[in-house]
Each structure stands twice: as structure tokens, then as C-alpha cells.
């Protein structure tokens, strides 16, 4: 497999996908056209608007982008494609749409056969085993929380450390992930902004500028350095 | 109906339910025993531990508390009870358990007949039309997101204003609720900590110390004062 699962598309103060540019050139080496999955619709923007945003970045690395929603037959479109990118937004909306269109498994099988895949945020969540560690609001009801399972764990993108100054009794991100572990026995990778998971063949590493926080049932959360194997 | 739906059980620096004590004495006037619904299990604590926590507060206002989980026949227990309290925790776990035990509708019907109900956080979410505006992590998959609909809108407990200093690209609470409104046409009450919704008969007001932020499809969010009708 040949995969990037990134915490975020955009670093604070940066441009869309800019910090990943070099890495994306390697991911998509030899490929001049990919399919963009726009179903997560951040802020409710249209599939066309979202696809245009992806196109304007990928033009700078000479890759043509077509939105999956443009195809009458999405299954054939995915099977014929050379590579994929799923953008961020709302994971519930993304997972619901992928299941309803019957393309979650089709995408998974193509990526498992070695076609390059980039996910950001919600698009990274669907690379995990299921979407039970998303931060998103459940604005729609998906027929299942199951995802592609491109890696043998779950992700928590935009992982955020507790803010000790906050006088608020809502749960911290760490509390939420620990609650997940009371109901599920599955590793969760808390992926801070600036980091991404890289899978090349069977080797899975975490890359980027920050430490990565790992949560497992029955042990205290711990941090790993960029470049560590997962 | 005779209902309190509170943003939180505990104010920063305060004791469990302390800030609601006077209001709860009125809610449960003439009642010496209630049933506690412990299914949201904050931090994964057991039903017994959570029930003990509720008992230790309600002892101070001379009300006996029994956990719903203690009853073999939960439906009869709810039908025979004089009043109810559902504690906070994880809304997905709460809603899944209520649907699986077949008691969501039983609780709803009893509260609609006038028996007093207190909800905090997740326990307040289930008073709304559905759980699609919870902040919680989807750690389990409920058979439905539908809730009791004791009020004709949805709630967002622990409502939190955007923090302009945060250099982070995760969505703000306001962004999330606006995404909900792109997929649903239903009023959302952003209930800050310190506030609660009070329903007496057909009159529904928002009470407490803070302004309340209201979100509706197609208009800009707006604030209402404590005491305002909803």
C-alpha cells in the first residue's frame, strides 16, 4: 500500500495542503490524474466547490482532479482511477455517503491493491478501522461506523492537548479517547496537526513535526517521535 | 410537563449539582424517591459507582435514589417511579442502552404525563428531538439517534465560544452546529455551563447565569437572556 493519512489539510497560517507538497509529489509519483472524494463537505459547501479547492492545489503539482460525485457510475470510476484523495469535513456525512453509494469497500480494495491514497482529517478517519474516534458532530446517521481499515488502528485527527486554563467541564480529547477504550480494545493514534501516518507496503510510520500520542487499553497514554513505526 | 435540562452537572470549582439545589427542590416537590439513569457512564465508571454519586447529592435534599440498572424489569420500574434523573457522560452509550433496553419511549411517556425529569449534559441531550448535536465521541453505534423530544428543538450542552487564541484547525462548536443546519432544519439551543432549560406545562424558558446562543437554519445565530421563552 501507498498511503498518507494526515491530521489536517491546512496548518495554522498556511495554505491548503502546502505543508504536504513534497510528500504528495512522492505519493503520487508517475500519476497525472486522481479522484477526489468531496463527500465530507466542510461547512456544508457543495461537492463542486470542494472539488475546485482540491483542483487548485493539485494544479501546482501537475495532477488533474475529478470529483467522485461527477460520475454516474462511481464504482467504475474508482476502479479505473490511478489514485485518490479524500478531503476533510464531517466524518458522519462522509461515511454515510460512502456506505449509501456502496463505494467504501471499492475504495478500500483499490487502495489495498497499491493505488496511492491521501486522506486529511475525516478522510484520514476512514482509513482507520472505524469512525468511533472522530471529533465530529453526528449531524447525520450513517448505516454503519465501519471504515476501510487501511491501518490496524483508529485515528484521532486534530489531536489536542488539554488546556489547563479552560474553566469548562466538557470532556477533554484524552477523556473521550479513554471512554472509547472502556468500550473497545483498539489502539488509537492521537495525531496532532502537522503530523501524518505514512504507509508504504507493510511499513507504517508516523511523520511530521510533532510527537504523536498513543492510547491503548489498560496502559497509560504515551508519546512517540516522528519516524517511529506503528 | 415538569422538566430541567441542564448544560452541566457541575460548575467549575463547584460540587456535583450544587448550583441547581434550590431549583431541584422545586422540581421534585413532594417526591421522596426517584430513579437515576446511569447509562452514560462518564469516564467508563460502573452503573453502581455512578448511582452512588447521585445518591450522595440527593441525600442532602431527602430524596432516595435507585439506579435503573438495579431492576430486572426496567419498564415497570420506570412506570412505577415518581421522578427521574439522567446523568451526563457519553450520549452514544446512553442512547444505545436506552434503545436496546426498550426504555426510551417508556421514559418519554412518563415524563409527558407530568412526572418530574432532570437531565444533565448527555441526560439533557436525550430531552431534545435527537442526539445529532451532542459533543460526544461516537464510541459505540446506537440503533438510532432519535431521542425523547420533550422540547421541540435540539440542545448543545457545554456550549463553548470560539477561542481566538487557539492555533488549531479543528472545527469550533459554532461551525459544527452550522454544519448540522446544512443537513437538518431544527432549532439548536447552545446551552452554556451555568444555564438550564425549564419546562413547566407548555411554558419553556432558559434559566441560569449566562446568555444562551440560538442557532436556526438560514439566519445568523443570536443570543437570548436568562428567563426568555423558547
HADDOCK unambig.tbl for C-alpha pairs under 7 A between the chains (distance, minus, plus):
assign (segid A and resid 12 and name CA) (segid B and resid 167 and name CA) 5.70 0.50 0.50
assign (segid A and resid 12 and name CA) (segid B and resid 168 and name CA) 6.17 0.50 0.50
assign (segid A and resid 12 and name CA) (segid B and resid 169 and name CA) 6.60 0.50 0.50
assign (segid A and resid 43 and name CA) (segid B and resid 175 and name CA) 6.72 0.50 0.50
assign (segid A and resid 43 and name CA) (segid B and resid 179 and name CA) 5.30 0.50 0.50
assign (segid A and resid 44 and name CA) (segid B and resid 179 and name CA) 5.69 0.50 0.50
assign (segid A and resid 44 and name CA) (segid B and resid 182 and name CA) 5.76 0.50 0.50
assign (segid A and resid 132 and name CA) (segid B and resid 137 and name CA) 6.75 0.50 0.50
assign (segid A and resid 132 and name CA) (segid B and resid 138 and name CA) 4.79 0.50 0.50
assign (segid A and resid 132 and name CA) (segid B and resid 139 and name CA) 4.81 0.50 0.50
assign (segid A and resid 132 and name CA) (segid B and resid 140 and name CA) 6.78 0.50 0.50
assign (segid A and resid 133 and name CA) (segid B and resid 137 and name CA) 6.20 0.50 0.50
assign (segid A and resid 133 and name CA) (segid B and resid 138 and name CA) 6.58 0.50 0.50
assign (segid A and resid 133 and name CA) (segid B and resid 139 and name CA) 6.63 0.50 0.50
assign (segid A and resid 134 and name CA) (segid B and resid 137 and name CA) 6.53 0.50 0.50
assign (segid A and resid 135 and name CA) (segid B and resid 137 and name CA) 6.18 0.50 0.50
assign (segid A and resid 137 and name CA) (segid B and resid 132 and name CA) 6.75 0.50 0.50
assign (segid A and resid 137 and name CA) (segid B and resid 133 and name CA) 6.19 0.50 0.50
assign (segid A and resid 137 and name CA) (segid B and resid 134 and name CA) 6.53 0.50 0.50
assign (segid A and resid 137 and name CA) (segid B and resid 135 and name CA) 6.19 0.50 0.50
assign (segid A and resid 137 and name CA) (segid B and resid 176 and name CA) 6.23 0.50 0.50
assign (segid A and resid 138 and name CA) (segid B and resid 132 and name CA) 4.81 0.50 0.50
assign (segid A and resid 138 and name CA) (segid B and resid 133 and name CA) 6.57 0.50 0.50
assign (segid A and resid 139 and name CA) (segid B and resid 132 and name CA) 4.81 0.50 0.50
assign (segid A and resid 139 and name CA) (segid B and resid 133 and name CA) 6.61 0.50 0.50
assign (segid A and resid 139 and name CA) (segid B and resid 180 and name CA) 4.87 0.50 0.50
assign (segid A and resid 139 and name CA) (segid B and resid 183 and name CA) 6.94 0.50 0.50
assign (segid A and resid 140 and name CA) (segid B and resid 132 and name CA) 6.78 0.50 0.50
assign (segid A and resid 141 and name CA) (segid B and resid 145 and name CA) 6.88 0.50 0.50
assign (segid A and resid 145 and name CA) (segid B and resid 141 and name CA) 6.89 0.50 0.50
assign (segid A and resid 158 and name CA) (segid B and resid 170 and name CA) 5.86 0.50 0.50
assign (segid A and resid 167 and name CA) (segid B and resid 12 and name CA) 5.72 0.50 0.50
assign (segid A and resid 168 and name CA) (segid B and resid 12 and name CA) 6.20 0.50 0.50
assign (segid A and resid 169 and name CA) (segid B and resid 12 and name CA) 6.61 0.50 0.50
assign (segid A and resid 170 and name CA) (segid B and resid 158 and name CA) 5.84 0.50 0.50
assign (segid A and resid 175 and name CA) (segid B and resid 43 and name CA) 6.70 0.50 0.50
assign (segid A and resid 176 and name CA) (segid B and resid 137 and name CA) 6.23 0.50 0.50
assign (segid A and resid 179 and name CA) (segid B and resid 43 and name CA) 5.30 0.50 0.50
assign (segid A and resid 179 and name CA) (segid B and resid 44 and name CA) 5.66 0.50 0.50
assign (segid A and resid 180 and name CA) (segid B and resid 139 and name CA) 4.88 0.50 0.50
assign (segid A and resid 182 and name CA) (segid B and resid 44 and name CA) 5.75 0.50 0.50
assign (segid A and resid 183 and name CA) (segid B and resid 139 and name CA) 6.95 0.50 0.50
